[in-house]
Protein backbone atom coordinates (compact mmCIF):
# COMPACT_ATOMS: atom_id res chain seq x y z
CA UNK A 1 0.00 0.00 0.00
CA UNK A 2 1.32 3.46 -0.87
CA UNK A 3 2.15 5.67 2.13
CA UNK A 4 -0.46 8.29 1.20
CA UNK A 5 -3.15 5.63 0.79
CA UNK A 6 -2.19 4.12 4.14
CA UNK A 7 -2.38 7.56 5.77
CA UNK A 8 -5.87 8.08 4.32
CA UNK A 9 -7.09 4.73 5.67
CA UNK A 10 -5.54 5.27 9.09
CA UNK A 11 -7.01 8.78 9.23
CA UNK A 12 -10.48 7.29 8.72
CA UNK A 13 -9.93 5.17 11.84
CA UNK A 14 -8.48 8.05 13.86
CA UNK A 15 -10.94 10.74 12.76
CA UNK A 16 -13.86 9.85 15.05
CA UNK A 17 -11.60 9.91 18.11
CA UNK A 18 -9.54 12.98 17.23
CA UNK A 19 -12.48 14.97 15.84
CA UNK A 20 -14.36 14.38 19.09
CA UNK A 21 -11.49 16.16 20.88
CA UNK A 22 -10.77 18.83 18.26
CA UNK A 23 -13.76 19.18 15.89
CA UNK A 24 -11.90 21.25 13.29
CA UNK A 25 -9.64 18.29 12.48
CA UNK A 26 -11.32 16.19 9.81
CA UNK A 27 -9.99 12.99 8.24
CA UNK A 28 -8.20 14.85 5.43
CA UNK A 29 -6.38 17.10 7.88
CA UNK A 30 -5.49 14.16 10.09
CA UNK A 31 -4.11 12.27 7.06
CA UNK A 32 -1.95 15.26 6.17
CA UNK A 33 -0.48 15.28 9.70
CA UNK A 34 0.42 11.57 9.72
CA UNK A 35 4.02 10.82 8.92
CA UNK A 36 6.85 8.44 9.60
CA UNK A 37 7.79 8.05 13.27
CA UNK A 38 11.25 9.10 14.48
CA UNK A 39 12.39 5.47 14.67
CA UNK A 40 11.31 2.75 12.19
CA UNK A 41 10.68 0.26 15.01
CA UNK A 42 7.91 2.58 16.24
CA UNK A 43 5.68 1.63 13.30
CA UNK A 44 4.68 2.89 9.88
CA UNK A 45 2.89 6.13 10.79
CA UNK A 46 2.83 8.55 13.70
CA UNK A 47 0.42 11.31 14.70
CA UNK A 48 2.01 14.47 16.15
CA UNK A 49 0.14 14.88 19.43
CA UNK A 50 1.89 18.19 20.05
CA UNK A 51 -0.43 19.67 17.39
CA UNK A 52 -3.32 19.08 19.81
CA UNK A 53 -1.57 20.49 22.87
CA UNK A 54 -2.68 24.08 22.48
CA UNK A 55 -6.37 23.50 21.68
CA UNK A 56 -6.69 20.82 24.38
CA UNK A 57 -4.40 22.57 26.89
CA UNK A 58 -2.72 19.25 27.65
CA UNK A 59 0.78 17.84 27.32
CA UNK A 60 1.45 15.59 24.30
CA UNK A 61 2.05 12.45 26.46
CA UNK A 62 -1.38 12.91 28.08
CA UNK A 63 -3.00 13.33 24.67
CA UNK A 64 -1.21 10.22 23.39
CA UNK A 65 -2.48 8.27 26.38
CA UNK A 66 -6.05 9.48 25.77
CA UNK A 67 -5.87 8.51 22.09
CA UNK A 68 -4.35 5.11 22.91
CA UNK A 69 -7.13 4.37 25.40
CA UNK A 70 -9.80 5.44 22.91
CA UNK A 71 -8.28 3.32 20.15
CA UNK A 72 -7.42 0.24 22.23
CA UNK A 73 -10.41 -1.71 20.92
CA UNK A 74 -9.13 -1.19 17.33
CA UNK A 75 -5.81 -2.98 17.90
CA UNK A 76 -5.57 -6.13 15.82
CA UNK A 77 -8.73 -5.36 13.84
CA UNK A 78 -7.19 -4.15 10.63
CA UNK A 79 -4.83 -1.24 10.23
CA UNK A 80 -3.86 -0.73 13.86
CA UNK A 81 -1.59 -3.49 15.08
CA UNK A 82 -0.04 -1.67 18.06
CA UNK A 83 -0.33 1.62 19.92
N, C-alpha and C positions, 0 to 999 in steps of 0.2 A: 504494500500500500504506500502511495506517495505521502511524504510528510504533511503536505497541506491537506490532503484528503483525510489523513489520520487526525489532524488537528480539528477539522470540521466535525468528524464523528465524535471525538472526545468532548468537544464543546457542546454538542447536543446533550451529552450525559451530564456535564457540569452545569449547564445553563439553569436548570430549575433550582439548583441549590444556590449558586452564586447570585442569580437574579433576585432570589428571595431576600438576600442580604443587601444587594446594591442593584435596585431595579433598572438603572440606566445601562447596565451591562447585559447586552443580549448575546445570543450564541455567536453571531458574527464577530462581535468585539472580543468575546472570550477566545475564540479561535485565533484572532490576530495577536493575542497576548501569549498564547502557548508557544513554547520554544524548547530547545534542548536543555536539559538540566546541566549544572556545572560539571558533573561527573557522569560518564556513560553508565556506570553501575547503578545510578539512581533512576534509570528508566529511559523511556523514549521521549516523553514530553514533561514539561514542568509548567506550573502556573505561578506567576510572580505575586505572591500574597501581599508584598509590600505595596502593590497598586491599590489594595483595599484598605490599607492602614488609615489613611486620612478620612475617607468617608465613614468608616466604621469606628474610628477612634480606638483602635486596638493594635497591638503589636503583631507583626507577621506570624510569629510562632503560634499565637493564640488563634489567629485566623486559620492557619493551616490545621490546627487541631480541630476546630469547628467544622471545617470542610471534610476532614478525614472521618469524623464521626458521622456526618450527614451522608457520606458516600460509602460507608462501611458495608452496607447491604449490597452494593454494586460489585464488590470485589469477587472476581472469579466468574462473573456473569457476562462475559464479553470483553470489552475493551480494557476494563480496569482489572489488572492482575495483582496489583499491590498499591498500597498508599504510603 
